[in-house]
Amino acid sequence: MDIKSPEQVATTANTAKWQNPVEGMVTSSYGDRTNPVLHKQEFHDGIDIAVIEGTEVKTPQDARVSAVGTSKTFGTYIKLKTDDGYEIMFAHLSKTKAKEGKKVAKGEVVALSGNTGLSTGAHVHYSLWLNGKQIDPMYYVKLPHTDEVKTEYKDRGEYIN
């Protein structure tokens, strides 16, 4: 039996049913990169999507809010869980709009983008897990990205559209 990585599952599954959480520009990739605040090499556990502060953040799938909180690094964040094993986190938010335990429908506004935590400007940090394994959310969005992001993926031997 051929076991596929979550990224391979994403590219072979119908990811068209996933909605972009915001419409913006991906400015930082998932994976090893230089932290723009701390100026050191580290693993970035999501993608950053640049948008103006206060942009509505929508859930890409039907889910349940599993956590709402704040941290020094992520600032204000919200986590969602889907019935099919995905966990989604949006961070650096200015405000959350859904309480823990609430069911949310695909496309429902769950937060507003912000510039909280360790951040260089208004954006949405988007992290994704499948069955407890962290995966690259870039495979689940259809968004433009900077040349720098394209280079980061290319330097790691990965391809993105």
DSSP file (Angstrom, degrees, kcal/mol; ACC not computed):
  #  RESIDUE AA STRUCTURE BP1 BP2  ACC     N-H-->O    O-->H-N    N-H-->O    O-->H-N    TCO  KAPPA ALPHA  PHI   PSI    X-CA   Y-CA   Z-CA
    1    1 A M              0   0    0      0, 0.0     2,-0.8     0, 0.0     0, 0.0   0.000 360.0 360.0 360.0 133.1    0.0    0.0    0.0
    2    2 A D        -     0   0    0      1,-0.0     2,-0.5     2,-0.0     0, 0.0  -0.744 360.0-152.8 -86.1 111.3    1.4    3.4   -1.0
    3    3 A I        -     0   0    0     -2,-0.8     2,-0.3     1,-0.0    -1,-0.0  -0.735  11.9-153.0 -88.2 129.9    1.2    5.7    2.1
    4    4 A K        -     0   0    0     -2,-0.5    -1,-0.0     1,-0.1    -2,-0.0  -0.755  13.4-119.3-104.9 147.4    0.9    9.4    1.1
    5    5 A S     >  -     0   0    0     -2,-0.3     4,-2.5     1,-0.1     5,-0.2  -0.372  36.0-104.9 -71.6 161.6    2.1   12.4    3.1
    6    6 A P  H  > S+     0   0    0      0, 0.0     4,-2.6     0, 0.0     5,-0.1   0.858 124.5  55.4 -56.8 -34.1   -0.6   14.9    4.1
    7    7 A E  H  > S+     0   0    0      2,-0.2     4,-2.1     1,-0.2     5,-0.1   0.908 108.2  47.0 -65.5 -40.4    0.7   17.2    1.4
    8    8 A Q  H  > S+     0   0    0      2,-0.2     4,-1.7     1,-0.2     5,-0.2   0.891 111.4  51.6 -66.9 -39.0    0.1   14.4   -1.2
    9    9 A V  H  X S+     0   0    0     -4,-2.5     4,-2.7     1,-0.2    -2,-0.2   0.928 109.6  50.9 -60.4 -44.2   -3.3   13.8    0.2
   10   10 A A  H  < S+     0   0    0     -4,-2.6     5,-0.4     1,-0.2    -2,-0.2   0.897 111.5  46.2 -61.6 -41.7   -4.1   17.5   -0.1
   11   11 A T  H  < S+     0   0    0     -4,-2.1    -1,-0.2     1,-0.2    -2,-0.2   0.761 119.6  39.9 -76.6 -22.8   -3.0   17.6   -3.7
   12   12 A T  H  < S+     0   0    0     -4,-1.7    -2,-0.2    -5,-0.1    -1,-0.2   0.695 105.8  76.3 -96.3 -21.7   -4.9   14.5   -4.6
   13   13 A A  S  < S-     0   0    0     -4,-2.7     2,-1.9    -5,-0.2     3,-0.1  -0.272 103.8 -88.4 -79.2 172.8   -8.0   15.2   -2.5
   14   14 A N    >   +     0   0    0      1,-0.2     3,-1.5     2,-0.1    -1,-0.1  -0.565  54.9 164.0 -84.0  78.7  -10.6   17.7   -3.6
   15   15 A T  G >   +     0   0    0     -2,-1.9     3,-2.0    -5,-0.4    -1,-0.2   0.569  59.4  87.1 -73.7  -6.4   -9.0   20.7   -1.9
   16   16 A A  G 3  S+     0   0    0      1,-0.3    -1,-0.3    -3,-0.1    -2,-0.1   0.759  78.0  65.7 -61.7 -22.9  -11.3   22.8   -4.1
   17   17 A K  G <  S+     0   0    0     -3,-1.5     2,-0.4     2,-0.1    -1,-0.3   0.571  84.1  93.0 -77.5  -5.5  -13.9   22.4   -1.3
   18   18 A W    <   -     0   0    0     -3,-2.0     2,-0.3    -4,-0.1    43,-0.2  -0.708  69.4-145.3 -86.2 137.8  -11.6   24.5    1.0
   19   19 A Q        -     0   0    0     41,-1.4    88,-0.1    -2,-0.4    -2,-0.1  -0.793  21.3-108.8-100.3 143.6  -12.2   28.2    1.2
   20   20 A N        -     0   0    0     -2,-0.3    38,-0.1     1,-0.1     3,-0.1  -0.505  21.5-141.0 -64.0 136.9   -9.5   30.8    1.6
   21   21 A P  S    S-     0   0    0      0, 0.0    37,-2.6     0, 0.0     2,-0.3   0.843  82.8  -3.3 -70.5 -31.0   -9.7   32.3    5.1
   22   22 A V  S    S-     0   0    0     35,-0.2     2,-0.7   102,-0.1    35,-0.1  -0.943  73.3-114.9-147.7 164.2   -8.9   35.7    3.7
   23   23 A E        +     0   0    0     -2,-0.3     2,-0.2    -3,-0.1   120,-0.1  -0.927  68.3 104.0-106.0 109.6   -8.0   37.2    0.3
   24   24 A G  S    S-     0   0    0     -2,-0.7     2,-0.5   120,-0.1    27,-0.2  -0.845  71.0 -67.5-161.5-165.9   -4.5   38.5    0.5
   25   25 A M  E     -A   50   0A   0     25,-1.4    25,-3.1    -2,-0.2     2,-0.6  -0.893  37.9-128.5-107.1 127.9   -0.9   37.9   -0.4
   26   26 A V  E     +Ab  49 145A   0    118,-2.7   120,-2.0    -2,-0.5    23,-0.2  -0.659  33.7 170.9 -74.2 118.8    1.1   35.0    1.1
   27   27 A T  E     +     0   0A   0     21,-2.4     2,-0.3    -2,-0.6    -1,-0.2   0.510  60.0  36.4-110.4  -9.1    4.3   36.7    2.4
   28   28 A S  E    S-A   48   0A   0     20,-1.0    20,-1.9   120,-0.0    -1,-0.2  -0.982  74.2-136.8-149.6 136.4    5.9   33.9    4.4
   29   29 A S        -     0   0    0     -2,-0.3     2,-0.3    18,-0.2    17,-0.3  -0.352  23.9-102.0 -90.5 166.4    6.1   30.2    3.8
   30   30 A Y  S    S+     0   0    0     15,-0.1     2,-0.2    -2,-0.1    15,-0.2  -0.683  86.1  34.6 -78.5 136.4    5.7   27.1    5.9
   31   31 A G  E    S-L   44   0B   0     13,-2.8    13,-2.6    -2,-0.3    15,-0.1  -0.719 104.3  -3.6 118.0-166.6    9.0   25.6    6.9
   32   32 A D  E    S+L   43   0B   0     -2,-0.2     2,-0.3    11,-0.2    11,-0.2  -0.402  74.5 135.7 -66.3 134.0   12.5   26.8    7.6
   33   33 A R  E     -L   42   0B   0      9,-2.5     9,-2.9    -2,-0.1     2,-0.6  -0.966  58.9 -84.3-164.2 170.8   13.0   30.5    7.2
   34   34 A T  E     -L   41   0B   0     -2,-0.3     7,-0.2     7,-0.2     5,-0.1  -0.801  45.9-122.1 -88.1 123.2   14.5   33.5    8.9
   35   35 A N     >  -     0   0    0      5,-3.1     4,-2.0    -2,-0.6     5,-0.3  -0.493  15.4-147.4 -64.7 124.3   12.2   35.0   11.6
   36   36 A P  T  4 S+     0   0    0      0, 0.0    -1,-0.2     0, 0.0    83,-0.1   0.686  94.7  39.1 -71.9 -16.7   11.6   38.6   10.5
   37   37 A V  T  4 S+     0   0    0      3,-0.1    82,-0.1    81,-0.1    -2,-0.1   0.861 126.7  30.9 -94.8 -47.3   11.2   39.8   14.2
   38   38 A L  T  4 S-     0   0    0      2,-0.2     3,-0.1    80,-0.1    -3,-0.0   0.591  94.0-138.7 -90.3 -12.4   13.9   37.7   15.9
   39   39 A H     <  +     0   0    0     -4,-2.0     2,-0.3     1,-0.2    -5,-0.1   0.873  61.5 116.6  55.4  43.1   16.3   37.6   12.8
   40   40 A K  S    S-     0   0    0     -5,-0.3    -5,-3.1    -7,-0.1     2,-0.3  -0.970  73.2 -98.7-136.7 155.3   17.2   33.9   13.4
   41   41 A Q  E     +L   34   0B   0     -2,-0.3     2,-0.3    -7,-0.2    -7,-0.2  -0.537  59.0 142.7 -72.2 132.1   16.7   30.7   11.4
   42   42 A E  E     -L   33   0B   0     -9,-2.9    -9,-2.5    -2,-0.3     2,-0.5  -0.974  54.0 -86.2-160.5 170.2   13.7   28.7   12.6
   43   43 A F  E     -L   32   0B   0     -2,-0.3     2,-0.6   -11,-0.2   -11,-0.2  -0.755  34.1-150.8 -86.6 125.8   10.8   26.6   11.6
   44   44 A H  E     -L   31   0B   0    -13,-2.6   -13,-2.8    -2,-0.5   -10,-0.0  -0.881   3.4-155.9 -98.2 117.8    7.6   28.6   10.7
   45   45 A D        +     0   0    0     -2,-0.6    83,-0.4   -15,-0.2     2,-0.3   0.114  67.5   7.7 -88.3  23.7    4.6   26.4   11.4
   46   46 A G  S    S-     0   0    0    -17,-0.3     2,-0.3    81,-0.2    81,-0.2  -0.937  81.9 -85.0-169.5-168.9    2.2   28.1    9.0
   47   47 A I  E     - C   0 126A   0     79,-2.1    79,-2.8    -2,-0.3     2,-0.5  -0.885  31.4-134.8-114.4 153.2    1.9   30.6    6.2
   48   48 A D  E     -AC  28 125A   0    -20,-1.9   -21,-2.4    -2,-0.3   -20,-1.0  -0.932  13.9-163.4-109.1 130.4    1.4   34.4    6.7
   49   49 A I  E     -AC  26 124A   0     75,-2.5    75,-2.2    -2,-0.5     2,-0.3  -0.951  15.9-138.1-116.3 113.4   -1.2   36.1    4.6
   50   50 A A  E     +AC  25 123A   0    -25,-3.1   -25,-1.4    -2,-0.6     2,-0.3  -0.557  39.6 145.3 -75.4 127.7   -0.9   39.9    4.4
   51   51 A V        -     0   0    0     71,-0.7     2,-0.1    -2,-0.3   -27,-0.1  -0.939  53.5 -83.4-149.3 165.7   -4.2   41.8    4.7
   52   52 A I    >   -     0   0    0     -2,-0.3     3,-1.5     1,-0.1    61,-0.2  -0.462  59.1 -88.8 -73.6 150.6   -5.3   45.1    6.2
   53   53 A E  T 3  S+     0   0    0      1,-0.2    61,-0.2    -2,-0.1    -1,-0.1  -0.322 114.1  31.1 -59.8 136.6   -6.0   45.1    9.9
   54   54 A G  T 3  S+     0   0    0     59,-1.9    -1,-0.2     1,-0.3     2,-0.2   0.461  79.4 150.7  92.8   2.8   -9.7   44.2   10.6
   55   55 A T    <   -     0   0    0     -3,-1.5    58,-2.7     1,-0.1    -1,-0.3  -0.470  54.5-106.5 -66.1 136.7  -10.1   42.0    7.6
   56   56 A E  E     -D  112   0A   0     56,-0.2     2,-0.5    -2,-0.2    56,-0.2  -0.473  28.8-150.0 -67.6 131.3  -12.7   39.3    8.2
   57   57 A V  E     -D  111   0A   0     54,-2.9    53,-3.0    -2,-0.2    54,-1.3  -0.919  15.8-162.2-104.7 122.5  -11.2   35.8    8.7
   58   58 A K  E     -D  109   0A   0    -37,-2.6    51,-0.2    -2,-0.5    48,-0.1  -0.804  23.6-108.4-110.8 146.4  -13.5   33.0    7.6
   59   59 A T        -     0   0    0     49,-2.2    48,-3.2    46,-0.3    49,-0.2  -0.538  19.8-148.5 -71.8 132.2  -13.4   29.3    8.4
   60   60 A P  S    S+     0   0    0      0, 0.0   -41,-1.4     0, 0.0     2,-0.3   0.633  78.9  15.5 -77.2 -12.7  -12.3   27.3    5.4
   61   61 A Q  S    S-     0   0    0    -43,-0.2    46,-0.1    44,-0.1     2,-0.1  -0.962  97.0 -79.3-149.7 160.5  -14.5   24.3    6.4
   62   62 A D  S    S+     0   0    0     -2,-0.3    21,-0.3    44,-0.1     2,-0.3  -0.468  70.6 145.1 -59.2 137.9  -17.3   23.4    8.7
   63   63 A A  E     -E  104   0A   0     41,-2.7    41,-3.0    19,-0.2     2,-0.4  -0.918  48.4-109.1-160.3-179.2  -15.7   23.1   12.2
   64   64 A R  E     -EF 103  81A   0     17,-2.3    17,-2.6    -2,-0.3     2,-0.5  -0.991  37.3-112.5-125.2 138.4  -16.0   23.6   15.9
   65   65 A V  E     + F   0  80A   0     37,-2.8    36,-3.2    -2,-0.4    15,-0.3  -0.587  35.8 177.6 -70.7 119.6  -14.1   26.2   17.8
   66   66 A S  E     +     0   0A   0     13,-2.2     2,-0.3    -2,-0.5    14,-0.2   0.696  61.2   2.7 -99.3 -22.7  -11.6   24.2   20.0
   67   67 A A  E     - F   0  79A   0     12,-1.4    12,-3.0    32,-0.1     2,-0.4  -0.971  48.6-171.3-162.7 148.1   -9.7   27.1   21.6
   68   68 A V  E     + F   0  78A   0     -2,-0.3     2,-0.3    10,-0.2    10,-0.2  -0.988  38.3 111.0-137.8 132.2   -9.6   30.9   21.8
   69   69 A G  E     - F   0  77A   0      8,-2.0     8,-2.9    -2,-0.4     2,-0.3  -0.947  51.7 -98.7-172.5-166.9   -6.7   32.7   23.5
   70   70 A T  E     + F   0  76A   0     -2,-0.3     2,-0.3     6,-0.2     6,-0.2  -0.980  25.9 179.2-137.2 150.0   -3.6   34.8   23.5
   71   71 A S  E  >  - F   0  75A   0      4,-1.5     4,-1.8    -2,-0.3    -2,-0.0  -0.966  40.3-113.4-144.4 161.8    0.1   34.1   23.6
   72   72 A K  T  4 S+     0   0    0     -2,-0.3    46,-0.2     2,-0.2    -1,-0.1   0.887 117.0  35.2 -61.5 -40.1    3.2   36.1   23.6
   73   73 A T  T  4 S+     0   0    0     44,-0.2    45,-2.2     1,-0.1    -1,-0.2   0.950 128.5  30.9 -80.0 -53.5    4.2   34.7   20.2
   74   74 A F  T  4 S-     0   0    0      1,-0.3    18,-2.7    43,-0.2    19,-0.3   0.562  87.3-157.5 -86.9  -9.7    0.9   34.3   18.4
   75   75 A G  E  <  +F   71   0A   0     -4,-1.8    -4,-1.5    16,-0.2     2,-0.3  -0.444  66.2   2.8  64.3-141.7   -1.0   37.2   20.0
   76   76 A T  E    S+FG  70  93A   0     17,-0.6    17,-2.5    -6,-0.2    16,-0.5  -0.621  84.5 171.9 -77.5 131.7   -4.7   36.6   19.8
   77   77 A Y  E     -F   69   0A   0     -8,-2.9    -8,-2.0    -2,-0.3     2,-0.3  -0.917  25.2-156.6-138.8 163.5   -5.6   33.2   18.2
   78   78 A I  E     -FG  68  90A   0     12,-2.2    12,-2.3    -2,-0.3     2,-0.4  -0.995   9.8-157.1-139.3 140.1   -8.5   30.9   17.4
   79   79 A K  E     -FG  67  89A   0    -12,-3.0   -13,-2.2    -2,-0.3   -12,-1.4  -0.940   8.3-169.5-119.2 142.3   -8.3   27.1   16.8
   80   80 A L  E     -FG  65  88A   0      8,-2.8     8,-2.7    -2,-0.4     2,-0.4  -0.939   7.4-155.1-127.9 148.6  -10.9   25.1   14.9
   81   81 A K  E     -FG  64  87A   0    -17,-2.6   -17,-2.3    -2,-0.3     6,-0.2  -0.991   8.6-152.6-125.5 135.8  -11.4   21.3   14.5
   82   82 A T    >   -     0   0    0      4,-2.7     3,-1.2    -2,-0.4   -19,-0.2  -0.620  27.5-116.0 -98.4 163.3  -13.2   19.6   11.6
   83   83 A D  T 3  S+     0   0    0    -21,-0.3    -1,-0.1     1,-0.2   -20,-0.1   0.720 111.3  61.4 -69.4 -20.3  -15.0   16.3   11.8
   84   84 A D  T 3  S-     0   0    0      2,-0.1    -1,-0.2     1,-0.0    47,-0.0   0.119 125.9 -88.3 -99.7  23.0  -12.5   14.8    9.3
   85   85 A G  S <  S+     0   0    0     -3,-1.2    46,-3.2     1,-0.3    47,-0.4   0.515  81.4 132.0  96.6   5.0   -9.4   15.3   11.5
   86   86 A Y  E     - H   0 130A   0     44,-0.2    -4,-2.7    45,-0.1     2,-0.4  -0.705  35.4-163.6 -92.3 143.8   -8.1   18.8   10.6
   87   87 A E  E     -GH  81 129A   0     42,-2.1    42,-2.4    -2,-0.3     2,-0.4  -0.996  10.5-166.5-121.2 133.8   -7.1   21.4   13.2
   88   88 A I  E     -GH  80 128A   0     -8,-2.7    -8,-2.8    -2,-0.4     2,-0.4  -0.933   4.7-169.7-120.7 138.4   -6.8   25.0   12.0
   89   89 A M  E     -GH  79 127A   0     38,-2.3    38,-2.6    -2,-0.4     2,-0.4  -0.998   5.5-170.7-130.9 134.2   -5.3   27.9   13.8
   90   90 A F  E     +GH  78 126A   0    -12,-2.3   -12,-2.2    -2,-0.4     2,-0.2  -0.978  20.2 178.9-115.5 134.3   -5.4   31.6   12.9
   91   91 A A  E     + H   0 125A   0     34,-1.9    34,-1.7    -2,-0.4    23,-0.3  -0.805  48.6  48.4-135.0 173.3   -3.1   33.9   14.8
   92   92 A H  E    S+     0   0A   0    -18,-2.7    22,-0.7   -16,-0.5    24,-0.6   0.768  77.5 162.3  66.2  31.4   -2.0   37.6   15.2
   93   93 A L  E     -GI  76 113A   0    -17,-2.5   -17,-0.6   -19,-0.3    20,-0.3  -0.383  45.9-148.0 -81.7 155.0   -5.7   38.5   15.2
   94   94 A S  E    S-     0   0A   0     18,-2.3     2,-0.3     1,-0.3    19,-0.2   0.735  83.8  -1.4 -87.5 -26.8   -7.2   41.8   16.4
   95   95 A K  E     - I   0 112A   0     17,-1.3    17,-2.8   -19,-0.1    -1,-0.3  -0.975  60.2-137.6-162.1 144.0  -10.4   40.1   17.6
   96   96 A T  E     - I   0 111A   0     -2,-0.3    15,-0.3    15,-0.2     3,-0.0  -0.816  10.0-168.6-101.7 151.2  -12.1   36.7   17.7
   97   97 A K        +     0   0    0     13,-3.4     2,-0.4    -2,-0.3    14,-0.2   0.273  64.0  63.3-123.3   8.7  -15.8   36.4   16.8
   98   98 A A  S    S-     0   0    0     12,-0.7     2,-0.2     4,-0.0    -1,-0.1  -0.997  72.3-130.8-137.7 142.1  -16.6   32.9   18.0
   99   99 A K    >   -     0   0    0     -2,-0.4     3,-2.0     1,-0.1   -34,-0.3  -0.557  39.4 -84.7 -90.4 153.9  -16.6   31.3   21.4
  100  100 A E  T 3  S+     0   0    0      1,-0.2   -34,-0.2    -2,-0.2    -1,-0.1  -0.298 115.7  24.8 -55.6 135.7  -15.0   28.0   22.3
  101  101 A G  T 3  S+     0   0    0    -36,-3.2    -1,-0.2     1,-0.3     2,-0.2   0.180  89.5 132.2  93.8 -16.0  -17.3   25.0   21.6
  102  102 A K    <   -     0   0    0     -3,-2.0   -37,-2.8   -38,-0.1     2,-0.4  -0.469  56.5-128.6 -73.3 137.3  -19.3   26.9   18.9
  103  103 A K  E     -E   64   0A   0    -39,-0.2     2,-0.4    -2,-0.2   -39,-0.2  -0.696  28.1-165.8 -79.6 136.2  -20.0   25.1   15.6
  104  104 A V  E     -E   63   0A   0    -41,-3.0   -41,-2.7    -2,-0.4     2,-0.2  -0.976  11.0-134.5-127.7 141.2  -19.1   27.3   12.7
  105  105 A A    >   -     0   0    0     -2,-0.4     3,-2.7   -43,-0.2   -46,-0.3  -0.622  39.5 -83.2 -93.3 151.2  -20.0   26.8    9.0
  106  106 A K  T 3  S+     0   0    0      1,-0.3    -1,-0.1    -2,-0.2   -44,-0.1  -0.263 120.0  21.8 -48.6 129.1  -17.6   27.1    6.1
  107  107 A G  T 3  S+     0   0    0    -48,-3.2    -1,-0.3     1,-0.3     2,-0.2   0.337  89.6 137.0  90.6  -6.8  -17.4   30.8    5.2
  108  108 A E    <   -     0   0    0     -3,-2.7   -49,-2.2   -49,-0.2     2,-0.4  -0.527  61.3-113.2 -75.6 139.4  -18.4   32.0    8.6
  109  109 A V  E     +D   58   0A   0    -51,-0.2   -51,-0.3    -2,-0.2     3,-0.1  -0.594  42.5 165.4 -73.1 123.3  -16.5   34.9   10.1
  110  110 A V  E     -     0   0A   0    -53,-3.0   -13,-3.4    -2,-0.4   -12,-0.7   0.519  60.3  -5.1-114.8 -11.5  -14.6   33.7   13.1
  111  111 A A  E     -DI  57  96A   0    -54,-1.3   -54,-2.9   -15,-0.3     2,-0.4  -0.971  60.6-113.2-166.0 174.3  -12.1   36.5   13.6
  112  112 A L  E     -DI  56  95A   0    -17,-2.8   -18,-2.3    -2,-0.3   -17,-1.3  -0.984  39.5-110.3-122.2 138.0  -10.6   39.8   12.4
  113  113 A S  E     + I   0  93A   0    -58,-2.7   -59,-1.9    -2,-0.4     2,-0.2  -0.188  48.3 156.7 -63.3 158.2   -7.0   40.1   11.2
  114  114 A G  B     -J  123   0A   0      9,-1.1     9,-2.1   -22,-0.7   -21,-0.1  -0.757  50.0-105.3-157.2-157.1   -4.5   42.0   13.3
  115  115 A N        +     0   0    0     -2,-0.2     4,-0.2     7,-0.2     2,-0.2  -0.262  61.4 138.0-144.9  45.1   -1.0   42.7   14.3
  116  116 A T        +     0   0    0    -24,-0.6     5,-0.1   -42,-0.2    -2,-0.1  -0.563  52.2  10.9 -98.5 161.3   -0.8   41.0   17.8
  117  117 A G  S    S-     0   0    0     -2,-0.2     2,-1.1   -42,-0.1   -44,-0.2  -0.377 125.7 -11.0  73.7-155.4    2.0   39.0   19.3
  118  118 A L  S    S+     0   0    0    -45,-2.2     2,-0.3   -46,-0.2    -2,-0.1  -0.692  96.0 139.9 -79.8 102.1    5.4   38.8   17.5
  119  119 A S        -     0   0    0     -2,-1.1     3,-0.1    -4,-0.2    -2,-0.1  -0.992  51.7-154.9-149.0 147.5    4.4   40.4   14.2
  120  120 A T  S    S-     0   0    0     -2,-0.3     2,-0.3     1,-0.3    -1,-0.1   0.423  79.9 -25.3-103.1  -1.0    5.8   42.9   11.7
  121  121 A G  S    S-     0   0    0     -5,-0.1    -1,-0.3    -7,-0.1    -7,-0.1  -0.937  92.0 -43.3 168.6 171.9    2.5   44.0   10.4
  122  122 A A  S    S+     0   0    0     -2,-0.3   -71,-0.7    -7,-0.1     2,-0.3  -0.356  75.7 118.9 -62.2 128.7   -1.2   43.2    9.8
  123  123 A H  E     -CJ  50 114A   0     -9,-2.1    -9,-1.1   -31,-0.4     2,-0.5  -0.967  58.7-106.0-170.6 175.3   -1.7   39.6    8.6
  124  124 A V  E     -C   49   0A   0    -75,-2.2   -75,-2.5    -2,-0.3     2,-0.5  -0.989  22.5-149.4-118.1 124.8   -3.2   36.3    9.3
  125  125 A H  E     -CH  48  91A   0    -34,-1.7   -34,-1.9    -2,-0.5     2,-0.5  -0.833  17.2-163.0 -89.3 128.2   -1.0   33.4   10.4
  126  126 A Y  E     +CH  47  90A   0    -79,-2.8   -79,-2.1    -2,-0.5     2,-0.3  -0.951  11.2 177.2-122.8 111.2   -2.6   30.1    9.2
  127  127 A S  E     - H   0  89A   0    -38,-2.6   -38,-2.3    -2,-0.5     2,-0.3  -0.828   6.7-167.8-111.3 153.3   -1.4   26.8   10.7
  128  128 A L  E     -KH 135  88A   0      7,-0.7     7,-2.8   -83,-0.4     2,-0.3  -1.000   9.1-175.0-146.0 138.4   -2.9   23.4    9.8
  129  129 A W  E     -KH 134  87A   0    -42,-2.4   -42,-2.1    -2,-0.3     2,-0.5  -0.962  10.5-156.5-128.1 148.4   -2.7   19.9   11.2
  130  130 A L  E >  S-KH 133  86A   0      3,-2.7     3,-2.0    -2,-0.3   -44,-0.2  -0.979  82.0 -20.7-126.2 118.4   -4.2   16.6    9.9
  131  131 A N  T 3  S-     0   0    0    -46,-3.2   -45,-0.1    -2,-0.5    -1,-0.1   0.879 130.2 -49.4  49.9  43.1   -4.8   13.9   12.4
  132  132 A G  T 3  S+     0   0    0    -47,-0.4     2,-0.5     1,-0.2    -1,-0.3   0.347 115.2 114.2  84.0  -5.5   -2.3   15.6   14.8
  133  133 A K  E <   -K  130   0A   0     -3,-2.0    -3,-2.7     1,-0.0    -1,-0.2  -0.871  68.6-122.9-102.6 126.2    0.5   16.0   12.1
  134  134 A Q  E     -K  129   0A   0     -2,-0.5     2,-0.3    -5,-0.2    -5,-0.3  -0.429  36.8-179.5 -67.4 135.9    1.4   19.5   11.1
  135  135 A I  E     -K  128   0A   0     -7,-2.8    -7,-0.7    -2,-0.1    -1,-0.0  -0.864  34.6 -90.5-134.2 167.4    1.1   20.1    7.4
  136  136 A D    >   -     0   0    0     -2,-0.3     3,-1.3     1,-0.1     4,-0.1  -0.687  24.0-158.6 -84.1 115.7    1.6   23.0    5.0
  137  137 A P  G >  S+     0   0    0      0, 0.0     3,-2.3     0, 0.0     4,-0.3   0.648  81.0  84.6 -68.2 -13.5   -1.6   25.2    4.6
  138  138 A M  G >  S+     0   0    0      1,-0.3     3,-0.9     2,-0.2     5,-0.2   0.812  83.8  59.5 -58.7 -28.7   -0.2   26.5    1.2
  139  139 A Y  G <  S+     0   0    0     -3,-1.3    -1,-0.3     1,-0.2  -124,-0.1   0.558 104.9  50.9 -75.2  -7.4   -1.7   23.3   -0.4
  140  140 A Y  G <  S+     0   0    0     -3,-2.3     2,-0.3    -4,-0.1    -1,-0.2   0.316 101.5  68.8-113.4   4.9   -5.1   24.4    0.8
  141  141 A V    <   -     0   0    0     -3,-0.9     2,-0.5    -4,-0.3  -122,-0.1  -0.884  59.9-151.4-122.8 156.5   -5.3   27.9   -0.4
  142  142 A K        +     0   0    0     -2,-0.3  -122,-0.1  -126,-0.0    -3,-0.1  -0.786  51.4 131.3-122.6  84.5   -5.5   29.5   -3.8
  143  143 A L        -     0   0    0     -2,-0.5  -118,-0.1    -5,-0.2    -2,-0.1  -0.950  59.5-104.3-136.0 151.1   -3.7   32.8   -3.2
  144  144 A P        -     0   0    0      0, 0.0  -118,-2.7     0, 0.0     2,-0.3  -0.371  38.6-161.8 -68.9 158.3   -1.0   34.8   -4.8
  145  145 A H  B     -b   26   0A   0   -120,-0.2  -118,-0.2  -118,-0.1   -96,-0.0  -0.962  20.0 -99.9-141.7 158.1    2.4   34.8   -3.1
  146  146 A T     >  -     0   0    0   -120,-2.0     4,-2.0    -2,-0.3     5,-0.1  -0.267  32.6-113.1 -72.9 161.7    5.6   36.9   -3.2
  147  147 A D  H  > S+     0   0    0      1,-0.2     4,-2.4     2,-0.2     5,-0.2   0.854 119.0  59.5 -60.9 -34.6    8.7   35.9   -5.2
  148  148 A E  H  > S+     0   0    0      2,-0.2     4,-2.4     1,-0.2    -1,-0.2   0.908 104.6  48.6 -61.1 -42.4   10.4   35.4   -1.9
  149  149 A V  H  > S+     0   0    0   -123,-0.2     4,-2.1     2,-0.2     5,-0.2   0.927 110.3  51.0 -63.2 -44.9    7.9   32.8   -0.9
  150  150 A K  H  X S+     0   0    0     -4,-2.0     4,-2.4     1,-0.2    -2,-0.2   0.903 111.3  48.8 -58.7 -41.3    8.3   31.0   -4.2
  151  151 A T  H  X S+     0   0    0     -4,-2.4     4,-3.1     2,-0.2    -1,-0.2   0.892 106.6  56.0 -66.1 -41.0   12.1   31.1   -3.7
  152  152 A E  H  X S+     0   0    0     -4,-2.4     4,-0.9     1,-0.2    -2,-0.2   0.923 112.2  42.4 -58.1 -44.7   11.7   29.7   -0.1
  153  153 A Y  H ><>S+     0   0    0     -4,-2.1     5,-2.8     2,-0.2     3,-0.7   0.929 114.3  50.7 -66.8 -45.1    9.8   26.7   -1.5
  154  154 A K  H ><5S+     0   0    0     -4,-2.4     3,-1.9     1,-0.2    -2,-0.2   0.909 106.4  55.0 -59.8 -43.4   12.2   26.2   -4.5
  155  155 A D  H 3<5S+     0   0    0     -4,-3.1    -1,-0.2     1,-0.3    -2,-0.2   0.755 108.3  49.8 -62.7 -24.4   15.2   26.3   -2.2
  156  156 A R  T <<5S-     0   0    0     -4,-0.9    -1,-0.3    -3,-0.7    -2,-0.2   0.381 121.7-108.8 -93.4   3.1   13.6   23.4   -0.2
  157  157 A G  T < 5S+     0   0    0     -3,-1.9     2,-0.3     1,-0.3    -3,-0.2   0.734  77.7 129.5  77.7  23.1   13.0   21.4   -3.4
  158  158 A E      < -     0   0    0     -5,-2.8     2,-0.4    -6,-0.1    -1,-0.3  -0.796  48.7-139.9-110.9 154.3    9.2   22.0   -3.2
  159  159 A Y        +     0   0    0     -2,-0.3     2,-0.3    -3,-0.1    -9,-0.0  -0.932  20.2 173.5-116.0 134.6    6.9   23.2   -5.9
  160  160 A I              0   0    0     -2,-0.4   -21,-0.0   -10,-0.1    -6,-0.0  -0.964 360.0 360.0-130.8 153.9    4.0   25.6   -5.6
  161  161 A N              0   0    0     -2,-0.3   -11,-0.0   -17,-0.0    -2,-0.0   0.497 360.0 360.0 -65.3 360.0    1.9   27.2   -8.3
